[in-house]
């Protein structure tokens, strides 16, 4: 009987898995294989939360496979060497895996293809970055035309069902999936394909229709919460996109339709950043916009520490960072505001912030994280000028109007009246004492003046552009 290896990377699911489906078509017996890669597990910015989520996902995938007569084979070590061993031991004829876009994954898979018959399938994104090119064959670097091109392509088709059963495979050595101390993200994100599909179903049944109105409200639970599941392929990009399309088709009114379309656009942003990383791998280390590659960043260790600990004196910034530090996740609007504060208010290199996020985020994805940070820093693909600087107080008043988000994550401000919740340093001294929040004692005074910092950032960016041009 012919044997294929399904090499699992970022596709911890059985439904709508193109690598698995291709494996079942290619061979009588399919061996599900996951390789614990020390280079990834021990990387400089590896995240405890992501590793714990991944390992939980592997245990649940193994259980789903066993229900179908198969099992997950787990090995640890150099991927090429482990694939060669399993290939020989199983007498396999082919290896199938989903193509990824990160520089490390592309280099690794190219090396494997030189040694073994590896076939790469789609799946990480709905459309391959090679399908989304301009008429002249060059990649899109601006989102709006990319989105138009993306939407012009034929619908990707219905997601594939999970196999009902799989042919039992030969006995192969497998490691126990490592046990890991529970992540601080639990029980906020329960791993597994079932949880992902349940969350998707609940979201498209209700919250998606209000998404365009509520997605930026940090005080509401209004987003899908699906980013960790997309990150590890417990949900496929196609499953999410087709669910959004169906929600759009059955929308009862124009406002509901806008909600479904807004969420679909967020999924397209994910595809856009994947394409940017695929075509321009240097963005992980340097600015996409070369002319902004010499900004005179500050070496402000005290500022970085205050930012990372949520002790800046700006409540909305501190709330976001404390949410990240506690849950390994942060609302997307809070990600934008905290990133803007680090880069524009503190003038600290965006790469330090991006690395800090990757060390903590359960949904940390190199393409999306880098794209988001460069968008905020003004060094990326976005057409908006670099002088966009978020005012943390005005943003807080708009997207956390009653201060509920701030009060949840910055409890020392819990008794502060709404009038002062986003700028508590404005409270009279007697009111500070009355509510038990003396600024400079119970909660820090702002570590920087926003108006001054904005002007400083604009000058630094102008100087960086000028120095680059001479």
Secondary structure as GFF3:
##gff-version 3
##sequence-region A 1 470
A	DSSP	beta_strand	3	8	.	.	.	ID=ss1
A	DSSP	alpha_helix	18	26	.	.	.	ID=ss2
A	DSSP	beta_strand	29	36	.	.	.	ID=ss3
A	DSSP	alpha_helix	38	41	.	.	.	ID=ss4
A	DSSP	alpha_helix	48	67	.	.	.	ID=ss5
A	DSSP	beta_strand	72	76	.	.	.	ID=ss6
A	DSSP	alpha_helix	79	90	.	.	.	ID=ss7
A	DSSP	beta_strand	94	98	.	.	.	ID=ss8
A	DSSP	alpha_helix	103	115	.	.	.	ID=ss9
A	DSSP	beta_strand	118	121	.	.	.	ID=ss10
A	DSSP	three_ten_helix	129	131	.	.	.	ID=ss11
A	DSSP	alpha_helix	143	152	.	.	.	ID=ss12
A	DSSP	alpha_helix	193	205	.	.	.	ID=ss13
A	DSSP	three_ten_helix	207	210	.	.	.	ID=ss14
A	DSSP	alpha_helix	211	214	.	.	.	ID=ss15
A	DSSP	alpha_helix	227	231	.	.	.	ID=ss16
A	DSSP	alpha_helix	237	249	.	.	.	ID=ss17
A	DSSP	alpha_helix	254	279	.	.	.	ID=ss18
A	DSSP	three_ten_helix	281	284	.	.	.	ID=ss19
A	DSSP	three_ten_helix	290	292	.	.	.	ID=ss20
A	DSSP	alpha_helix	301	309	.	.	.	ID=ss21
A	DSSP	alpha_helix	315	327	.	.	.	ID=ss22
A	DSSP	alpha_helix	332	340	.	.	.	ID=ss23
A	DSSP	pi_helix	341	345	.	.	.	ID=ss24
A	DSSP	alpha_helix	350	360	.	.	.	ID=ss25
A	DSSP	alpha_helix	366	377	.	.	.	ID=ss26
A	DSSP	alpha_helix	392	399	.	.	.	ID=ss27
A	DSSP	alpha_helix	404	409	.	.	.	ID=ss28
A	DSSP	three_ten_helix	411	413	.	.	.	ID=ss29
A	DSSP	three_ten_helix	418	420	.	.	.	ID=ss30
A	DSSP	three_ten_helix	424	426	.	.	.	ID=ss31
A	DSSP	alpha_helix	429	435	.	.	.	ID=ss32
A	DSSP	alpha_helix	450	469	.	.	.	ID=ss33
###
